[in-house]
Amino acid sequence: METDATSRPRLLEPPGGFFIWMLVVLELVTFGVALIALVVSARNDPETYHQSRLLLDPRYGIANTVFLLTSGYFMAESVRHFHQADRSRARRRLWLAIAGGLAFLGLKGVEYADKIAHDHTLGSDPFFTWYWLLTVFHLMHVLVGLVILGCMLRQLATIKGDDFEAGGIFWHMCDLIWLLLFPILYLIF
């Protein structure tokens, strides 16, 4: 809670500001609706969804979960050090958060290449249509998140606390969305 001699306590304003939280809610609703549509679609052809899901290698999903959660940890640590005015440690943790995001992208690229090589592409069956739509949409969020983290790193000396928090919140949203996608796509069907 930030205060100074001329302002009131910010009891009603969330960390990062209202806009980032409106975005998070909108994105979670969007992914939630898509996941519900996936589940409804799977009820029409459960065997195809099950057989197609077996073609995914859960080791990719597990490794990417570790990459994003580790990255999220370093992002949280970066925010903590930022608020402690330790910009040097905040910078190092932010670099580690970015590295985790890049590792996610790299492994996702390997997984995508494997799917394409085996002709499991967008439109090859209903499951893979959902797989590609959901994971590419998530990948776009990770890319945007990495751009945001890069901008934060570049402006670390001058960035405001709410902006730094908002960047961290966006990055954690990417983690959260992946934690919804991974079990549904790789484990459940």
N, C-alpha and C positions, 0 to 999 in steps of 0.2 A: 504494500500500500504506500504510494508516494504522497508525500505532503510537503508543503513549504509554508513559510510565514504568511503567504497571501492566498493560499488555496485551501479548499476543503479536502478531507480524505476522499480518495477515489473508491468508495465502498461499492458503488453500483456499476462501475465500469470494469469489464473483465480484462485480464492481461491481454495485451496486443490490440485492444479496442474491439468495438462491436462488429466492424466490417469483417474481420478475419473469422469471427465466430459465425456470422451469417453465411460466409463462404463455406466453412466447415459443415454446417448443418445442411446447406444446399447440396454439397458434394456427397455427404453421407446418405441423404435422401435419394439422390440420383443413383448411386451404387446400390442402395437398398432396393429400390424399385427394379433395377436390372437383375439383381440376384433373385428377387421374388419371381420375376418373369422367367428366369432360367429354371427355377424349381418347378414352376407351373408347366413349362415346356417339357421338362424331363418326365413329368407324369404321363405325357402322351406317348412316350417312347422310352421307357426306362431301360430296356435292354441296350439300345444304341448308346445311351448316355453312359451306362455302366461299362460297356466294352470300350468305348472311346476314352473314358477316364482312365482305364487300365493302361492306355498307351502313353499317358503322362508319367514321367519319372519323378516320383515325389522327392527324390534327393535334390533336384533342382529347386523345388519349392522350399524345402527345409533349409538349404544353404542360403537362398535368397531371404528367407525369414530371418536367419541369423544375421545376414548382412544389414538388413534394414533395422532390426532391433538394436544391433550394436551401434549403427549409425545414429539411431534415435537417442541412445544413451549418451553418446558423445555430443549430440546437439543439446541435450538437457544440461550436460556439464558445461558446455560453452555458454549457455544462458546464465547458469549459476555464476561462473567466473566473470561474465560480463557485468552482472549486477554487483559483484564484489569489486568492480573496477580493476580487475586483473586482465587487461586486454591481451597480454601475452599468452596466458593459459587459455583464454577464450578463443584466441586465434588458432592455437594448436588443436584444441578440441573441435573447432569448426572444420579444420582441415581433415581430421579423422572422420567427422560426419560426412564430408564430401567424398572421402575415399570409400566409405561404406556404400554410398549411393552409386558411385562409379562401379564398384564391384557388382552391385545388383544389376546395373545395366549390362555389364560385360557378360555375366552369367545368363541373363535373360536373352541376350543376343545369341549365345551358344544354344540355348534351348530352342529359340525360334528357328535357328538354322537346322537343328535336328528335326523339328516338326515339318519344316518345308521339304527337307530331303526325303522324308517318308510320306509326303503328299497329304499331310494333315493340316490343311490350309483353311482359310476363311471360306466357308461354304461347302467344305468336304462332307460335313454332316452337321446336324443341329448342335451337338456338343461343341465341336471345334469352332463353329460360328460364334457361340457364346464365349468360348475360351479366348479367341482372338479379340473379339470386341472388348471384353472386360480387361484383359491383360494389357492390350495396347493402350486403352484409355488410362489405365493405371500408370503405365510406362510414361505416358505424356505428362502426368502429374509429377512423376519422379523427375523428369527432365526439367519441368518448370521449377520444381523445388530446388534442383541443383543450380539453376540460374539464379534463383533467389539467394541461395547460400553463397554463391560466388559473389554476388553483389554485396551481401553482408560482409564478406571477408574483405572485399575491396574498400568498403566504407567503414571498417571497424572503428577507426579513430573518431568518426563524426556521427555515426548512426545513433538515433535516439532509442531509448529503452523500449518503447512500445513497438517500434519497427523491428527491433531485434527479436522481441517476443513473438511478433506476428510471423516472422520468418520461421522461428522454431515451431510454432503452432502448425503452420502449413506443412512442415516436414513431418511432424508427428501425425498429421492427418494421412499422409502417404503411408506411414507405418500401419495405422489403424485400418485403412482400406485393404492393405495387403493381408492383414490378419483376418479379414472377412473373406477375401478371395481365396487364399491358400487352402483352408480346409474344405471349402465348398467345391472348388475345382479339382483339387488333388487327392482328397481323402474320402469324401462322402458318397459320391455317385458310384 
